[in-house]
Amino acid sequence: METHLKIIGVLLIGLALSHAFFPRHFRWKEELGSISLLTRQIMYVHTLFIALVVFLMGLLCVTSSDQLTGTMLGKRVSLGMGVFWTTRLLVQFFGYSSELWKGKRFETGVHIVFSILWIYFSAIFVAVWWL
């Protein structure tokens, strides 16, 4: 399990760092130009904090996989992360409209890859807690 946690840690750190490219990739300057300054800044600030939490989860997995698997506190933290990523998996299917990806080759691929990632994260974190 420790190896899986380290792999997840690296993936999470990469995912967190990729958030730096979201504003440009998703053209937030144009897309968010018509909303209020407060709402626009909330979007940027929340993205920063999501990236920070994902980065810290990754760092925890890379540096403390033995603690996550070997202590009661670590198992509880793993359960919390399992709940987090399972919720994210559900949002993948019920929070986003399928219009965003159905019938679009690239977007469908991205949807599938991230669905598999969320399943992997969820399964490993819940397994760490369970075992």
C-alpha positions as CSV (number, residue, x, y, z in Angstrom):
1,M,0.0,0.0,0.0
2,E,2.8,2.4,0.7
3,T,4.0,2.2,-2.9
4,H,0.4,3.1,-4.1
5,L,0.3,6.0,-1.7
6,K,3.7,7.3,-3.0
7,I,2.4,7.0,-6.6
8,I,-0.8,8.8,-5.6
9,G,1.3,11.5,-3.9
10,V,3.3,12.2,-7.0
11,L,0.1,12.3,-9.1
12,L,-1.5,14.7,-6.6
13,I,1.5,17.0,-6.6
14,G,1.4,17.1,-10.4
15,L,-2.4,17.7,-10.3
16,A,-1.9,20.6,-7.8
17,L,0.8,22.2,-9.9
18,S,-1.4,21.9,-13.1
19,H,-3.8,24.3,-11.4
20,A,-1.4,27.1,-12.2
21,F,-2.3,26.7,-15.9
22,F,-6.1,26.7,-15.4
23,P,-6.7,30.4,-15.9
24,R,-4.9,30.5,-19.2
25,H,-6.1,27.1,-20.5
26,F,-9.8,27.8,-19.6
27,R,-9.5,31.4,-20.7
28,W,-10.7,32.8,-17.4
29,K,-9.8,36.4,-18.3
30,E,-12.4,36.3,-21.1
31,E,-14.8,33.8,-19.4
32,L,-15.0,35.5,-16.1
33,G,-14.8,39.1,-17.4
34,S,-18.5,39.7,-17.1
35,I,-18.9,38.6,-13.5
36,S,-18.4,40.8,-10.4
37,L,-14.9,41.4,-9.1
38,L,-15.8,39.6,-5.9
39,T,-17.0,36.4,-7.7
40,R,-14.0,36.5,-10.0
41,Q,-11.6,36.7,-7.1
42,I,-13.4,34.0,-5.2
43,M,-12.8,31.7,-8.2
44,Y,-9.1,32.5,-8.3
45,V,-8.7,32.2,-4.5
46,H,-10.7,28.9,-4.2
47,T,-8.6,27.4,-7.1
48,L,-5.4,28.4,-5.2
49,F,-6.7,26.8,-2.0
50,I,-7.9,23.6,-3.8
51,A,-4.4,23.3,-5.4
52,L,-2.8,23.9,-2.0
53,V,-4.9,21.1,-0.3
54,V,-4.2,18.7,-3.2
55,F,-0.5,19.5,-3.0
56,L,-0.4,18.9,0.7
57,M,-2.3,15.6,0.3
58,G,0.3,14.6,-2.2
59,L,3.2,15.7,0.0
60,L,1.7,13.7,2.9
61,C,1.4,10.6,0.8
62,V,5.0,10.9,-0.5
63,T,6.6,11.7,2.8
64,S,4.5,9.8,5.3
65,S,3.0,6.7,3.6
66,D,4.3,4.5,6.4
67,Q,2.4,6.6,9.0
68,L,-0.8,6.6,6.9
69,T,-0.7,2.8,6.7
70,G,0.7,2.0,10.2
71,T,-1.0,4.3,12.7
72,M,-4.6,4.7,13.8
73,L,-4.4,8.5,13.0
74,G,-2.9,7.7,9.6
75,K,-5.8,5.3,8.9
76,R,-8.3,8.0,9.9
77,V,-6.6,10.6,7.7
78,S,-6.7,8.0,4.9
79,L,-10.4,7.5,5.4
80,G,-10.9,11.2,5.2
81,M,-9.0,11.4,1.9
82,G,-11.0,8.4,0.7
83,V,-14.2,10.2,1.4
84,F,-12.8,13.3,-0.3
85,W,-11.9,11.5,-3.5
86,T,-15.0,9.3,-3.6
87,T,-17.0,12.5,-3.4
88,R,-14.9,13.9,-6.2
89,L,-15.6,10.7,-8.2
90,L,-19.4,11.2,-7.7
91,V,-19.1,14.9,-8.8
92,Q,-17.4,13.6,-12.0
93,F,-20.6,11.9,-13.0
94,F,-23.4,13.9,-11.2
95,G,-21.9,17.4,-10.9
96,Y,-20.8,17.9,-14.5
97,S,-23.1,17.7,-17.4
98,S,-22.3,15.0,-19.9
99,E,-22.7,17.6,-22.6
100,L,-19.2,18.7,-21.7
101,W,-17.6,15.5,-22.9
102,K,-20.1,13.2,-24.8
103,G,-19.4,13.0,-28.5
104,K,-16.0,14.8,-28.1
105,R,-13.0,12.5,-28.4
106,F,-10.5,14.5,-26.4
107,E,-12.9,15.5,-23.7
108,T,-14.3,11.9,-23.4
109,G,-10.7,10.7,-23.0
110,V,-10.0,13.3,-20.2
111,H,-13.3,12.3,-18.5
112,I,-12.3,8.6,-18.6
113,V,-8.7,9.2,-17.4
114,F,-9.9,11.4,-14.4
115,S,-12.6,8.9,-13.6
116,I,-10.0,6.2,-13.4
117,L,-7.8,8.4,-11.2
118,W,-10.6,9.2,-8.8
119,I,-11.5,5.5,-8.6
120,Y,-7.8,4.6,-7.9
121,F,-7.4,7.3,-5.3
122,S,-10.7,6.4,-3.6
123,A,-9.9,2.7,-3.5
124,I,-6.4,3.0,-2.2
125,F,-7.3,5.4,0.6
126,V,-10.3,3.4,1.7
127,A,-8.2,0.2,1.5
128,V,-5.5,1.8,3.7
129,W,-8.2,2.6,6.3
130,W,-9.8,-0.8,6.0
131,L,-6.7,-3.0,6.2
